[in-house]
Amino acid sequence: MGFFDKLKKINIFAGFGSELNDDFYDELEESLILADTGMDVTLELVEELRRRTKAEGVKTVEGAREVMVDVIAGALSAGDLSLDLSTRPSVVLFIGVNGVGKTTTIGKIGHQLRDQRKKVLFCAADTFRAAAAEQLTIWADRAGVDIVKQQEGADPAAVVFDALSAAKARNTDVVLVDTAGRLHNKQNLMNELNKISRVIDRELPGCARETLLVLDATTGQNGLIQAKQFKEAAGITGIVLTKLDGTAKGGIAIAIAKELGVPVKYAGVGEGIDDLKPFDAREFAQALI
Protein backbone atom coordinates (compact mmCIF):
# COMPACT_ATOMS: atom_id res chain seq x y z
CA MET A 1 0.00 0.00 0.00
CA GLY A 2 1.43 3.39 -1.00
CA PHE A 3 1.92 6.06 1.63
CA PHE A 4 -0.67 8.36 0.08
CA ASP A 5 -3.32 5.62 -0.13
CA LYS A 6 -4.55 7.03 3.17
CA LEU A 7 -5.64 10.19 1.35
CA LYS A 8 -9.40 10.62 1.37
CA LYS A 9 -9.80 10.61 -2.36
CA ILE A 10 -11.85 13.14 -4.24
CA ASN A 11 -10.78 11.29 -7.41
CA ILE A 12 -10.44 14.22 -9.74
CA PHE A 13 -11.12 12.13 -12.84
CA ALA A 14 -14.18 10.25 -11.52
CA GLY A 15 -17.34 10.12 -13.63
CA PHE A 16 -15.89 11.72 -16.75
CA GLY A 17 -16.80 10.50 -20.23
CA SER A 18 -14.15 8.99 -22.47
CA GLU A 19 -13.77 11.90 -24.89
CA LEU A 20 -11.41 14.82 -24.58
CA ASN A 21 -13.76 17.72 -25.27
CA ASP A 22 -14.70 21.06 -23.70
CA ASP A 23 -17.08 19.34 -21.27
CA PHE A 24 -14.21 17.20 -20.00
CA TYR A 25 -12.01 20.25 -19.38
CA ASP A 26 -14.86 22.15 -17.68
CA GLU A 27 -15.54 19.21 -15.34
CA LEU A 28 -11.84 18.85 -14.63
CA GLU A 29 -11.63 22.52 -13.62
CA GLU A 30 -14.55 22.04 -11.25
CA SER A 31 -12.96 18.93 -9.70
CA LEU A 32 -9.63 20.71 -9.13
CA ILE A 33 -11.33 23.71 -7.52
CA LEU A 34 -13.27 21.35 -5.21
CA ALA A 35 -9.93 19.77 -4.28
CA ASP A 36 -8.74 23.22 -3.10
CA THR A 37 -6.27 23.82 -5.89
CA GLY A 38 -7.51 27.42 -6.21
CA MET A 39 -8.87 29.19 -9.29
CA ASP A 40 -5.65 30.62 -10.78
CA VAL A 41 -3.61 27.45 -10.33
CA THR A 42 -6.48 25.30 -11.67
CA LEU A 43 -6.66 27.36 -14.87
CA GLU A 44 -2.87 27.07 -15.29
CA LEU A 45 -2.94 23.27 -14.80
CA VAL A 46 -5.81 22.72 -17.22
CA GLU A 47 -4.20 24.98 -19.81
CA GLU A 48 -0.97 22.99 -19.51
CA LEU A 49 -2.93 19.72 -19.86
CA ARG A 50 -4.64 21.02 -23.03
CA ARG A 51 -1.27 22.02 -24.47
CA ARG A 52 0.40 18.69 -23.61
CA THR A 53 -2.42 16.43 -24.84
CA LYS A 54 -2.51 18.32 -28.14
CA ALA A 55 1.29 18.24 -28.56
CA GLU A 56 1.46 14.53 -27.71
CA GLY A 57 -1.59 13.52 -29.76
CA VAL A 58 -3.46 12.17 -26.71
CA LYS A 59 -7.10 11.44 -27.60
CA THR A 60 -8.57 9.63 -24.56
CA VAL A 61 -9.42 10.60 -20.98
CA GLU A 62 -7.24 7.67 -19.78
CA GLY A 63 -4.30 9.11 -21.73
CA ALA A 64 -5.03 12.56 -20.31
CA ARG A 65 -4.94 11.09 -16.79
CA GLU A 66 -1.33 9.97 -17.32
CA VAL A 67 -0.36 13.39 -18.67
CA MET A 68 -2.12 15.06 -15.71
CA VAL A 69 -0.01 13.09 -13.23
CA ASP A 70 3.02 14.56 -14.99
CA VAL A 71 1.58 18.08 -14.99
CA ILE A 72 0.76 17.96 -11.24
CA ALA A 73 4.10 16.36 -10.30
CA GLY A 74 5.85 19.14 -12.26
CA ALA A 75 3.81 21.83 -10.50
CA LEU A 76 4.77 20.36 -7.12
CA SER A 77 8.50 20.39 -7.87
CA ALA A 78 9.14 23.91 -6.62
CA GLY A 79 12.67 23.22 -5.43
CA ASP A 80 14.74 20.67 -3.53
CA LEU A 81 12.42 18.33 -1.62
CA SER A 82 15.14 17.08 0.74
CA LEU A 83 16.37 18.77 3.93
CA ASP A 84 19.75 20.50 3.83
CA LEU A 85 21.59 19.01 6.82
CA SER A 86 25.06 19.50 5.38
CA THR A 87 26.73 21.11 8.42
CA ARG A 88 27.22 19.92 11.99
CA PRO A 89 25.13 21.15 13.59
CA SER A 90 22.36 21.99 11.14
CA VAL A 91 19.25 23.83 12.33
CA VAL A 92 15.63 23.21 11.36
CA LEU A 93 13.16 25.86 12.54
CA PHE A 94 9.49 24.87 12.68
CA ILE A 95 6.97 27.69 12.36
CA GLY A 96 3.18 27.90 11.97
CA VAL A 97 0.02 28.72 13.89
CA ASN A 98 -1.07 26.71 16.93
CA GLY A 99 -2.97 23.49 16.38
CA VAL A 100 -1.42 22.45 13.05
CA GLY A 101 0.72 19.67 14.55
CA LYS A 102 4.09 21.45 14.88
CA THR A 103 5.28 19.68 18.02
CA THR A 104 4.12 16.28 16.78
CA THR A 105 5.88 16.89 13.45
CA ILE A 106 9.15 17.67 15.26
CA GLY A 107 8.79 14.45 17.24
CA LYS A 108 8.26 12.38 14.09
CA ILE A 109 11.09 13.98 12.09
CA GLY A 110 13.39 13.66 15.13
CA HIS A 111 12.54 9.95 15.32
CA GLN A 112 13.36 9.49 11.61
CA LEU A 113 16.68 11.36 11.87
CA ARG A 114 17.64 9.29 14.89
CA ASP A 115 16.89 6.14 12.88
CA GLN A 116 19.38 7.52 10.33
CA ARG A 117 22.00 7.50 13.13
CA LYS A 118 21.99 11.29 13.49
CA LYS A 119 22.49 12.93 16.87
CA VAL A 120 19.42 15.12 17.35
CA LEU A 121 18.55 17.85 19.86
CA PHE A 122 15.07 19.32 20.39
CA CYS A 123 14.75 22.98 21.40
CA ALA A 124 11.50 23.97 23.17
CA ALA A 125 11.36 27.63 22.06
CA ASP A 126 7.55 27.79 22.19
CA THR A 127 7.54 29.19 25.72
CA PHE A 128 4.16 30.91 25.47
CA ARG A 129 1.77 27.98 25.01
CA ALA A 130 0.98 26.18 28.24
CA ALA A 131 2.48 22.67 28.28
CA ALA A 132 4.24 23.05 24.89
CA ALA A 133 7.61 22.11 26.43
CA GLU A 134 6.05 19.13 28.24
CA GLN A 135 4.51 17.90 24.99
CA LEU A 136 7.88 18.19 23.21
CA THR A 137 9.56 16.40 26.14
CA ILE A 138 7.20 13.43 25.70
CA TRP A 139 8.19 13.28 22.01
CA ALA A 140 11.90 13.60 22.90
CA ASP A 141 11.58 10.59 25.21
CA ARG A 142 9.67 8.66 22.57
CA ALA A 143 12.22 9.45 19.85
CA GLY A 144 15.18 8.93 22.19
CA VAL A 145 16.69 12.40 21.72
CA ASP A 146 17.88 15.19 24.04
CA ILE A 147 15.88 18.36 24.69
CA VAL A 148 16.77 21.88 25.87
CA LYS A 149 13.98 23.85 27.57
CA GLN A 150 13.34 26.58 30.11
CA GLN A 151 10.37 27.59 32.25
CA GLU A 152 7.12 28.76 30.67
CA GLY A 153 7.26 32.42 29.60
CA ALA A 154 11.06 32.45 29.13
CA ASP A 155 12.62 34.38 26.24
CA PRO A 156 12.45 32.00 23.20
CA ALA A 157 15.69 33.39 21.74
CA ALA A 158 17.46 32.60 25.03
CA VAL A 159 16.25 28.98 24.82
CA VAL A 160 17.59 28.79 21.25
CA PHE A 161 20.94 30.21 22.43
CA ASP A 162 21.14 27.49 25.13
CA ALA A 163 20.25 24.77 22.60
CA LEU A 164 22.89 25.90 20.09
CA SER A 165 25.53 26.07 22.83
CA ALA A 166 24.59 22.54 23.92
CA ALA A 167 24.62 21.33 20.29
CA LYS A 168 28.17 22.63 19.76
CA ALA A 169 29.39 21.10 23.01
CA ARG A 170 27.77 17.72 22.35
CA ASN A 171 28.71 17.42 18.67
CA THR A 172 25.03 17.31 17.68
CA ASP A 173 24.09 16.78 14.01
CA VAL A 174 20.70 18.51 13.92
CA VAL A 175 18.82 20.94 16.18
CA LEU A 176 15.03 20.95 15.71
CA VAL A 177 13.47 24.15 17.06
CA ASP A 178 9.81 24.45 18.10
CA THR A 179 8.50 28.04 17.95
CA ALA A 180 5.41 29.89 19.16
CA GLY A 181 2.36 29.85 16.90
CA ARG A 182 0.57 32.76 18.50
CA LEU A 183 1.52 35.84 20.47
CA HIS A 184 -0.49 38.96 21.28
CA ASN A 185 -0.37 39.98 17.66
CA LYS A 186 1.23 38.98 14.38
CA GLN A 187 3.95 41.63 14.62
CA ASN A 188 5.12 40.30 18.00
CA LEU A 189 5.29 36.79 16.59
CA MET A 190 7.30 37.87 13.54
CA ASN A 191 9.67 39.95 15.71
CA GLU A 192 10.23 36.86 17.87
CA LEU A 193 11.08 34.74 14.81
CA ASN A 194 13.50 37.42 13.58
CA LYS A 195 15.20 37.49 16.98
CA ILE A 196 15.62 33.69 16.92
CA SER A 197 17.02 33.97 13.40
CA ARG A 198 19.63 36.52 14.51
CA VAL A 199 20.74 34.25 17.37
CA ILE A 200 21.26 31.37 14.91
CA ASP A 201 23.23 33.65 12.52
CA ARG A 202 25.44 34.84 15.36
CA GLU A 203 26.05 31.50 17.08
CA LEU A 204 26.30 29.26 14.00
CA PRO A 205 27.33 31.47 11.08
CA GLY A 206 27.07 29.61 7.77
CA CYS A 207 25.23 26.61 9.22
CA ALA A 208 22.78 24.68 7.04
CA ARG A 209 19.33 26.01 7.90
CA GLU A 210 15.79 25.05 7.05
CA THR A 211 12.65 26.97 8.01
CA LEU A 212 9.68 24.63 7.67
CA LEU A 213 6.14 25.98 7.80
CA VAL A 214 3.73 23.40 9.21
CA LEU A 215 0.25 23.68 7.68
CA ASP A 216 -2.95 21.77 8.34
CA ALA A 217 -4.27 20.54 4.95
CA THR A 218 -7.86 20.72 6.19
CA THR A 219 -7.67 24.54 6.39
CA GLY A 220 -7.46 24.74 2.58
CA GLN A 221 -7.13 28.21 1.09
CA ASN A 222 -6.78 29.69 4.58
CA GLY A 223 -3.53 27.73 4.82
CA LEU A 224 -2.31 29.49 1.70
CA ILE A 225 -2.97 32.89 3.31
CA GLN A 226 -1.01 31.77 6.42
CA ALA A 227 1.83 30.57 4.21
CA LYS A 228 2.04 33.93 2.39
CA GLN A 229 2.24 35.82 5.71
CA PHE A 230 4.91 33.56 7.19
CA LYS A 231 6.94 33.58 3.98
CA GLU A 232 6.95 37.38 4.03
CA ALA A 233 8.01 37.60 7.65
CA ALA A 234 10.29 34.63 8.21
CA GLY A 235 11.27 33.22 4.84
CA ILE A 236 10.37 29.56 4.30
CA THR A 237 12.49 26.82 2.74
CA GLY A 238 9.75 24.19 2.79
CA ILE A 239 6.27 23.15 3.85
CA VAL A 240 5.11 20.28 6.05
CA LEU A 241 1.51 19.45 5.17
CA THR A 242 -0.26 17.61 8.00
CA LYS A 243 -3.66 15.89 8.31
CA LEU A 244 -3.86 14.95 4.63
CA ASP A 245 -5.76 11.79 5.60
CA GLY A 246 -8.69 13.81 6.95
CA THR A 247 -9.40 15.79 3.81
CA ALA A 248 -10.17 15.37 0.14
CA LYS A 249 -8.60 18.76 -0.44
CA GLY A 250 -5.02 17.73 -1.17
CA GLY A 251 -4.94 20.22 -4.04
CA ILE A 252 -3.79 22.83 -1.54
CA ALA A 253 -0.30 21.29 -1.85
CA ILE A 254 -0.24 22.26 -5.55
CA ALA A 255 -1.55 25.76 -4.83
CA ILE A 256 1.19 26.37 -2.24
CA ALA A 257 4.01 25.05 -4.44
CA LYS A 258 2.82 27.04 -7.48
CA GLU A 259 1.88 30.32 -5.81
CA LEU A 260 4.72 30.53 -3.29
CA GLY A 261 7.47 28.69 -5.15
CA VAL A 262 8.13 26.73 -1.94
CA PRO A 263 8.35 22.91 -2.03
CA VAL A 264 6.29 20.61 0.16
CA LYS A 265 9.05 18.61 1.90
CA TYR A 266 6.99 16.37 4.22
CA ALA A 267 3.41 15.13 4.30
CA GLY A 268 1.48 13.65 7.21
CA VAL A 269 -1.35 11.16 6.80
CA GLY A 270 -2.09 10.07 10.37
CA GLU A 271 -1.21 10.11 14.06
CA GLY A 272 1.37 7.31 14.11
CA ILE A 273 5.10 7.99 14.47
CA ASP A 274 5.63 6.67 10.91
CA ASP A 275 2.70 8.59 9.39
CA LEU A 276 4.89 11.51 8.30
CA LYS A 277 7.13 10.98 5.28
CA PRO A 278 9.35 12.96 2.92
CA PHE A 279 7.06 14.19 0.16
CA ASP A 280 7.02 12.37 -3.19
CA ALA A 281 5.44 14.61 -5.85
CA ARG A 282 4.69 11.84 -8.36
CA GLU A 283 3.23 9.45 -5.81
CA PHE A 284 1.07 12.27 -4.45
CA ALA A 285 -0.12 13.25 -7.95
CA GLN A 286 -1.11 9.64 -8.67
CA ALA A 287 -3.03 9.40 -5.39
CA LEU A 288 -4.84 12.67 -6.05
CA ILE A 289 -6.18 11.63 -9.46
C-alpha positions, 0 to 999 in steps of 0.5 A: 500500500502506497503512503498516500493511499490514506488520502481521502480521495476526491478522485479528480477524474471520476465520472468523466466520459471517455472523450477529450472535449470542452465538457471534460475540461470544464468538469476537470476545472470544477474537480480541481477547484473542489480539491482546493487547488484554487482558481488561478492554479487550476486554470494554469494546470488545465491549460498545460494539460490542453497544451500537452495532450494536443502536442502529444496527440493524446485522444482519450481521458485515460491518456489525459490522466497519465499526462495530468499526473506529470503536470501535477508532479511538475507543478509540485517540484518547486525546489529541492524536496530534501532537507539541507543538513550538510553542516554539523550542527544543522538547524531546522526551525518549525513555524506555523500557527497553533494546532497544526501539529508542529510539536508532533511533526518535530517528534516524528522527524526527530525519530526518523533522523535518529533512525538515520543515526543522526544525533538530534537535539530538540529545542523547546522555544515555544515558551508561550503555550501552556504545556508546549515544552512538556509535549515536546519532552514526551516526544523527545523521550519517545524518539530517544533524543535530548531536549533543551527547555526553560520555564514557561514564559522564558525568552524564546531566543534565550532557549535557542541560544542554550540549545545551540551552545549545547549542540556545539558542546555535544557534537550534535548533528541537527537541532530541531526548534519548536516556535510559538504559533501565536503571540499577542499579535502577528507583529510580535510573533514575527519579531520573535522569529526574527530574533531567533534567526539573529541568534542562529546567525550569530552562534552558527554562522554559515550553518545549514538552515531550514525553516519549515512551515507546518500547515494543516491541509484541512484549512485549505485556502486559509492555509495558503494565506497563512503561508504567504504571511509567514513567507513574508516575515520569516522566509520559508524553505519548505512546507510540512503538510499535516492531516492529509488523511482527513481531507479530500482537499489535497490540491492545496499542496499544488496551490502552495508550491505554485503560488509561493514557489516553496516545495512541500518537503513532508506530508502527514497522513495520520497520528502514528510515528511513521505517518509523516514521510518525505514528500514524493510529488509523483506518488502524491499526484497519482493518489490525487487523481 
